[in-house]
């Protein structure tokens, strides 16, 4: 089986896209070796892990340098995800008992992680602006109105949930803080899925031309929420608070920019259609 980076997975940043393609080449090369009858599974697995680890470390460094250069607010989260991936790859057990099926499952894990990471993280590089300095960044103000009441109400609810999560994270006196944070983030995921379903249904009904793009970005955000490892989060010590604060920054920035850069266009397109029909 050969994997391919389709247009949906391009970030528009030439160096990053080239390096993503190289990572896929390394995985595809391993698949080609597996198809040979005389393939040495242990040697092939060791080669894959070493080559992939070495190149991924280089790629992640380039990616982080680029994000730092443009002052991308997602950089702290990207660093955490990158470090977790490298750690996971280095922990892959390879010994005399490894079988073809084990290596195939390893490849499936690597590809799933890489594709998901590109879709819900790397494609957002340079597209999420630093938060505007405002008195209350969690306020759902008029600038976010799409002129579609049902969508605006649900966007307001999402802002409220993120605010509640932020308040919990910064409440140093709260008992069972971790469990409450986990619960509110799960509520955010569930409500976001419901909202996206409503929004996509609405766009389908009005024949909105950019529905496919919206579905792609919605999927990316849901995957981001689903990728939060609460077990790993619970085991953190010194940097748990920092991770949670960075996560809230990401969620708020993504939602804000998505509404301003994508969802408001729905109402504007609908208004233009009405004007054309009435003219």
C-alpha positions in Angstrom: 0.0 0.0 0.0 1.4 3.4 -0.9 0.4 6.5 1.0 0.0 9.9 -0.7 -0.2 13.5 0.5 -3.2 14.9 -1.3 -3.9 18.6 -1.8 -6.0 18.6 1.4 -2.8 18.0 3.4 -0.8 20.9 1.9 0.1 23.7 4.2 1.1 26.1 1.5 4.6 26.5 3.1 7.0 24.9 0.6 9.7 23.6 2.9 7.2 22.1 5.3 5.2 20.5 2.5 8.5 19.0 1.0 9.5 17.6 4.3 6.1 16.1 4.9 6.4 14.4 1.5 9.8 13.1 2.5 8.4 11.5 5.6 5.8 9.8 3.6 8.5 8.6 1.2 10.4 7.0 4.1 7.2 5.1 5.1 6.4 4.1 1.5 10.0 2.8 1.1 9.5 0.6 4.1 6.2 -0.8 2.7 8.0 -1.6 -0.6 10.6 -3.6 1.3 7.9 -5.5 3.2 6.5 -6.7 -0.1 9.8 -8.5 -0.8 9.8 -12.2 0.1 13.3 -12.1 1.7 12.7 -9.0 3.8 14.5 -9.0 7.2 11.7 -7.6 9.4 13.9 -6.6 12.4 16.5 -4.9 10.2 13.7 -3.1 8.3 12.0 -2.0 11.5 15.2 -0.7 13.0 16.0 1.2 9.8 12.5 2.7 9.7 12.6 3.9 13.3 16.1 5.3 13.0 15.6 7.1 9.6 12.1 8.4 10.6 13.3 9.6 14.0 16.4 11.4 12.6 14.4 13.1 9.8 11.4 13.9 12.0 13.7 15.6 14.5 15.1 17.7 11.7 11.7 18.5 10.3 10.2 19.4 13.6 13.1 21.8 14.3 12.6 23.5 10.9 8.8 23.7 11.6 9.3 25.2 15.0 11.9 27.7 13.8 9.4 28.9 11.1 6.6 29.2 13.6 8.9 31.1 16.0 9.9 33.5 13.2 6.3 34.3 12.4 5.3 34.4 16.1 2.7 31.7 15.6 0.6 31.3 18.8 0.3 27.5 18.3 4.1 27.0 18.8 3.9 25.8 22.4 1.3 23.2 21.6 3.2 22.1 18.5 6.4 21.6 20.6 4.5 19.4 23.0 3.0 17.3 20.2 6.4 17.0 18.5 8.1 15.8 21.6 5.4 13.3 22.4 5.6 11.8 18.9 9.4 11.4 19.1 9.2 9.8 22.5 6.5 7.4 21.2 8.6 6.4 18.2 11.7 5.8 20.3 9.7 3.5 22.6 8.6 1.2 19.8 9.8 -2.2 20.9 11.9 -4.0 18.2 13.4 -7.4 19.0 13.8 -10.8 17.4 10.1 -11.6 17.9 8.8 -8.7 15.7 6.6 -9.9 12.8 5.4 -8.4 9.5 2.1 -7.7 11.1 3.8 -5.7 13.9 5.6 -3.6 11.4 2.5 -3.0 9.4 0.7 -1.8 12.6 3.6 0.4 13.4 3.4 2.0 9.9 -0.4 2.5 10.3 0.2 4.3 13.6 2.9 6.5 12.1 0.7 7.4 9.1 -2.4 8.1 11.1 -0.5 10.4 13.5 1.3 12.2 10.7 -1.9 12.8 8.6 -3.9 13.9 11.7 -1.1 16.2 12.8 -0.8 17.8 9.4 -4.6 18.2 9.1 -5.4 19.7 12.5 -2.1 21.4 13.4 0.3 22.0 10.6 -2.4 23.4 8.2 -3.1 26.0 10.8 0.5 27.4 10.8 0.4 31.1 10.0 -3.4 31.1 9.9 -4.1 31.6 13.6 -3.2 35.2 14.6 -2.0 36.1 18.1 -4.9 37.1 20.3 -5.9 40.7 20.1 -5.3 42.6 23.3 -8.8 43.2 24.6 -10.3 43.6 28.0 -12.2 40.4 27.8 -10.9 37.9 25.2 -13.7 35.5 26.0 -16.5 37.9 25.2 -18.6 37.1 22.2 -18.8 40.5 20.7 -20.6 42.0 17.7 -17.5 41.4 15.4 -18.3 37.7 15.5 -21.9 38.0 14.3 -22.5 36.0 11.1 -26.1 37.4 10.8 -27.4 33.8 11.1 -29.1 33.8 14.5 -28.9 30.0 15.1 -25.2 29.9 14.3 -24.5 33.0 16.4 -26.2 31.5 19.4 -24.1 28.3 19.2 -20.9 30.3 18.7 -21.7 32.3 21.8 -22.2 29.0 23.7 -18.8 27.8 22.6 -17.2 31.0 23.9 -18.9 30.4 27.2 -17.6 26.9 27.5 -14.1 27.9 26.7 -14.4 30.7 29.3 -15.6 28.2 31.9 -12.6 26.0 31.1 -10.2 28.9 31.5 -11.7 29.9 34.8 -11.3 26.3 36.1 -7.7 26.2 35.0 -6.9 29.4 36.8 -8.8 28.5 40.0 -6.0 27.5 42.4 -8.5 26.9 45.3 -10.7 24.4 43.5 -10.8 20.8 44.7 -10.9 18.0 42.0 -9.7 20.5 39.5 -8.4 18.0 37.0 -11.7 16.0 36.8 -13.7 19.2 36.3 -11.3 20.4 33.5 -11.6 17.0 31.8 -15.4 17.2 32.0 -15.6 20.7 30.6 -13.3 19.9 27.7 -15.4 16.8 27.0 -18.5 19.1 27.0 -16.7 21.4 24.6 -16.0 18.5 22.2 -19.5 17.2 22.3 -21.1 20.7 21.8 -18.6 21.5 19.0 -19.6 18.3 17.1 -23.3 19.2 17.5 -22.7 22.8 16.3 -20.6 21.7 13.3 -23.3 19.3 12.3 -25.9 22.1 12.5 -23.7 24.5 10.6 -22.9 22.0 7.8 -26.6 21.1 7.5 -27.4 24.8 7.1 -24.7 25.3 4.5 -26.0 22.2 2.6 -29.5 23.6 2.6 -28.5 27.0 1.1 -26.1 25.5 -1.4 -23.0 27.2 0.2 -20.1 26.7 -2.3 -17.3 26.3 0.3 -19.0 23.5 2.3 -16.1 21.0 1.6 -13.5 23.4 3.0 -15.7 24.0 6.1 -16.0 20.2 6.6 -12.3 19.8 6.4 -11.6 22.5 9.0 -14.3 21.2 11.3 -12.9 17.7 11.1 -9.4 19.1 11.9 -10.7 20.9 15.0 -12.7 17.9 16.3 -9.5 15.8 15.8 -7.6 18.3 17.8 -10.0 18.0 20.7 -10.0 14.3 20.4 -6.2 14.0 20.4 -5.9 15.5 23.9 -4.5 12.6 26.0 -6.1 13.1 29.5 -4.0 10.3 31.0 -0.8 11.9 29.9 -2.1 15.3 31.0 -2.9 13.9 34.5 0.7 12.5 34.8 2.2 15.9 34.1 3.7 17.8 37.0 5.4 21.2 36.5 4.1 22.0 33.0 0.5 20.8 33.3 -0.7 24.4 34.0 1.3 25.8 31.1 0.0 23.1 28.8 -3.6 23.8 29.8 -3.2 27.6 29.3 -1.6 27.0 25.9 -4.5 24.7 25.0 -7.1 27.4 25.9 -5.2 29.9 23.9 -5.3 27.6 20.9 -9.0 26.8 21.3 -10.0 30.5 21.6 -7.7 31.6 18.8 -8.9 28.9 16.4 -12.6 29.5 17.1 -12.2 33.3 16.8 -10.2 33.1 13.5 -12.5 30.4 12.1 -15.6 32.6 12.7 -14.0 35.7 11.4 -12.3 34.1 8.4 -14.8 31.4 7.4 -18.2 31.5 9.2 -18.9 35.2 8.6 -18.5 34.5 4.9 -21.6 32.2 5.0 -23.8 35.1 6.0 -22.2 37.5 3.5 -22.6 35.0 0.7 -26.3 34.4 1.6 -26.9 38.2 1.7 -25.3 38.7 -1.8 -27.6 35.9 -3.1 -30.7 37.6 -1.7 -29.7 40.9 -3.2 -29.1 39.3 -6.6 -32.5 37.6 -6.4 -34.2 40.9 -5.6 -32.4 43.0 -8.2 
